Amino acid sequence: MNGNIEITGVTKTYGKTLVLDDVSVKIGPGVTGMLGPNGAGKTTLLRIMATVLAPDSGSVRFDDTTPTSPKALHDIRSNLGYAPQEPGFYPNFTVFDFIDYVAILKEMDDRRARHDEVRRVISLVGLDDVAHRAIRKLSGGMRRRTAVAQALLGSPSFLLLDEPTAGLDPEQRLRFRSLLSQRDDHQAVVLATHQTEDVTALCQNVVVVDQGKVGFNGTPVELASSAEGRVWVSKGADNTAVLTWMDGTGRHRHIGNPPPGAELVEPTLEDGYLLLMGRDSRVETEAVA
Amino acid sequence: MLFFVFVPGFMLAALLASVVWARRDHQLVAPAIGPIEVRNSFVGEGSLQGAAVAWRSLWPLVRVEAHRLVRHPASYLVVVPFLSLTLSEFQFSGIKEWNREDVSFVVYTAVPWAWGTLIASNLLTLRSRRWRSQELLATTPVPERSRTIAHLIATLAMLPGTALLLAAVFVAGNLSGKTIGSPRVTVLLSAPLLVVGGGCLGVAVARWLPRPIFGWVAVIATSVLQVNFYHADLRWRWLHFSIFSNDTKDYPTFSPLHHEAHLFYLLGGVLLVAAIALAGNGFSSRVVGLLAGALGLIVVSGFVQTRPIGNADAEVFAQRLEDPSLNQQCFERSTFTICADPVWADIVPHWSKPVEGVLARLSSQVIPAGLVVRQRPLIDVSHELPTSVAAKVDPAVVWPNDDEVSLSYEWGFPAAMEDSVAGEAQLSLGFRVASLVVGLPPDAWWSESSRGTADWLTVRLADSDTNQAVASPLSQCLAGTEGRAVVALWLAGQSTPAARGQLHSRAQSIQASKTLNSPVSFDWSWNYGGGFPDVLPEQGTVVNGSDVVGASALLQRDDASVAAMFQRHWAEIVAPAGQPITDKDVLGWFGLDTKQASAIVTKSTPKDHESDIGPRPAVFGTCLT
């Protein structure tokens, strides 16, 4: 498969709650970051892409295949790697056993080849030393890497990662970025995250989901550019800004319509994202801080 | 008492331990994320069920699940208390006859193992739900339906453990030296079906009632069903999981009903719960076919087990009862032949001991030519005989007044053991062989011929005007105070050490209870008969207490000299002209009278066991001469 996901008019409700509202987005090979506040619908959209949930309306196409028949589902899932926020580990399994179990569920029949693949992904996430340790004895970061490792099995065409760097220390986060940078060209990687740094560092595309809709779909540079001429710094707070906070230098950074004579600075992806989310500035300010 | 305290206590402790164990890792349960978790299911999306995978892809999963199932502690926790109690049975209780108690061994080993397998397979099937990994697993190509199949097939991994358990019980029993015979293959084969059925039930419960507590509920439900089916009317007893209902009271080796059908019933049950488990992932034509096939198998096997005996089968049944030689294996000895059902073949050498002991004291000229010791089926109140069969049976043919020594199918196993029970059995058999030699009837017999009606099974009670099963109206020979009775008793007493001890014990009890003039018969009917005041064929000829005392006194003398004396007087013993010689005559040959004999018995070494010598109701027939 070529790593193309096309989402068209997807709507999903839970009871009376509209979670996704006519979402359409195309995702191609490369790393796509999915940003959005809590409750925006990122996880639901990811679950629909992972064929865990069926949309109420709309469709999802994986290259030329839509998950409308058992056979098609089988084919799609055979090319899918998914790391949910919480995989639900079996505490008595070792890291190796758990990933081997998932490998079996991915129809890796040949025992020797499967074990080689399991060792490969364990090595990729740097868990060689604890491969035969029970999962219950792992730290939170190690478990997260275990979750990522199982998703990497078989180098799937579609790799969906929900908050993959949450709980990782800086070194591991860099390692993770290095790992994703070694992906195959045909792979479509979707990264649902709150970490704008990860998106900046890794993603060729970014999709911002807010209140069940796609608020932005473009490159990180385009998202950052959306704040061009709207980010400035000053010594004091400026109440006219949509968002304002004090940075590490002791100066205040503002996003919004700059006052006359303001010192404009180069916007970042985070600035663009925050400007997009600016309507709920207090919450987002707290989240970023 | 131990059973009802120890086993539930142990299982409760195991349950609490498993809860504590599970709670320890509770922090690893994936937290609820979003409103979808309210449903707690990622497989409810029927449209997202993937295609079943090929068998080739299923085997690795089966291997993993089998490995997990075998290593799961639940099976061992459940089976340990039952197994320890079973093994202690060998240490602290009496004789175990494998080919009659094999059902019990299956119940006490394979059934707990099956319960443990039920719990283990239930928890393993619920694993993804318990740790909330359904979301991840739902994205893999192997759908839940295929995982269900893997769990079902994985239960077969418990079969080696089943075989080991049964083997362990068998070896322990044999090492205890208190077992006889061999278990029946058809009964043992029920064990693997029970274990696999337990495992499949665990999977089915997990798919339909996905909470671990329901696994334990299933254990309790199956045990309740077990108990109720066992006590149910015979028509429904075949539904019992672990027994061959027809074997419990009827005639396993005579009935033409196919007991093997119970195995097909169990197989049908296994397939049924497997189909129910698969239906938990949705109905398909294959699942419906499996359900229908399983139900059909249960119905057909149930009918085969419980169908009314047809006329032809009843003929066969009756013929086998009247002529047990049709289904027997005979073992030729130098001076006699012993015939038994092939199942009892292992016990024949033990039966032979008292027979050989009696005949070894006799010259070949006085041993009846073609002496046969033969197993015969009991037909009495404790046995359920279909009336259609009873109408074709003449009880006088089943228990005839002939010159064969008969052993009922209830008899014999303690004869293998050198203990007090063996003494009673050996004395009984030895006495009946000796009775035949001296011209007394070896067995009690059915004196009234009856064919074409089943009335002989019951008697009408005057007070309630209802028919009720009664003890068999067997006739016995009363040979009290006859000299040949003393001779027969002496021959029996000297046949084996256990028989000698038993005769002494009897004599001392008679002395102590001052029942020298009361009738005495030799049997151990307290061991069966359901407490009915029944005369049993094995009781043979009835003697007087004084005869027992006299024989016991002679046993204090040198056996060879006593035997020589009897040889000299043999013609008088076996061919009394007019007035038969009396016990006083026999004692007189040794210069003894009854009083002196009593004194000898009183002074002899007391034995450490009591015996039942109570007078019995009896119909006395003509003694042979």
Contacts between the chains, C-beta under 8 A, distances in Angstrom:
chain1	res1	chain2	res2	distance
A	14	B	34	7.6
A	14	B	35	4.0
A	14	B	36	6.5
A	15	B	35	7.0
A	17	B	35	6.4
A	19	B	34	8.0
A	19	B	35	7.8
A	43	B	33	6.3
A	43	B	34	6.1
A	44	B	34	6.8
A	44	B	36	7.5
A	47	B	36	7.5
A	47	B	135	7.3
A	50	B	138	7.9
A	50	B	139	4.7
A	51	B	48	5.9
A	51	B	138	7.5
A	51	B	139	6.2
A	52	B	42	5.3
A	52	B	45	7.7
A	52	B	48	7.3
A	52	B	135	5.7
A	52	B	138	4.9
A	52	B	139	5.9
A	53	B	36	7.1
A	53	B	42	7.7
A	53	B	45	6.4
A	53	B	48	7.7
A	54	B	45	5.0
A	54	B	47	5.2
A	54	B	48	5.6
A	67	B	48	7.0
A	68	B	47	7.8
A	69	B	51	7.9
A	70	B	49	6.0
A	70	B	50	5.4
A	70	B	51	3.8
A	70	B	52	7.8
A	70	B	143	7.7
A	71	B	51	5.0
A	73	B	48	6.3
A	73	B	49	7.5
A	73	B	50	4.2
A	73	B	51	7.0
A	74	B	50	4.6
A	74	B	51	4.4
A	74	B	53	7.5
A	74	B	141	5.0
A	74	B	143	8.0
A	77	B	50	6.1
A	77	B	139	5.9
A	77	B	140	5.9
A	77	B	141	4.4
A	78	B	141	4.7
A	80	B	139	5.7
A	82	B	136	6.6
A	82	B	139	4.3
A	84	B	30	7.8
A	84	B	135	5.0
A	84	B	136	5.7
A	85	B	30	7.9
A	85	B	33	5.9
A	86	B	30	3.4
A	86	B	31	6.1
A	86	B	33	6.9
A	86	B	132	7.1
A	87	B	30	6.9
A	87	B	133	5.9
A	87	B	135	7.6
A	87	B	136	4.6
A	88	B	29	7.1
A	88	B	30	4.1
A	88	B	128	7.0
A	88	B	131	4.4
A	88	B	132	4.0
A	88	B	133	3.1
A	88	B	134	7.3
A	88	B	135	7.0
A	88	B	136	6.3
A	89	B	28	5.5
A	89	B	131	6.5
A	89	B	133	7.2
A	90	B	127	6.2
A	90	B	131	5.7
A	90	B	133	7.1
A	91	B	25	3.8
A	91	B	28	4.8
A	91	B	131	7.5
A	92	B	25	8.0
A	100	B	64	7.8
A	101	B	64	6.1
A	102	B	136	7.3
A	102	B	140	6.7
A	104	B	60	4.6
A	104	B	61	5.2
A	104	B	64	6.1
A	104	B	142	7.6
A	105	B	61	7.1
A	105	B	137	6.3
A	105	B	140	3.7
A	105	B	141	7.2
A	105	B	142	4.5
A	105	B	147	7.9
A	106	B	140	5.5
A	106	B	141	6.2
A	106	B	142	7.7
A	107	B	53	6.2
A	107	B	57	4.4
A	107	B	141	5.3
A	107	B	142	6.6
A	108	B	60	7.8
A	109	B	56	5.7
A	109	B	57	5.5
A	109	B	59	7.7
A	109	B	60	6.1
A	111	B	60	6.9
A	114	B	60	7.6
A	135	B	28	7.1
A	136	B	25	5.3
A	136	B	28	6.3
A	150	B	136	7.6
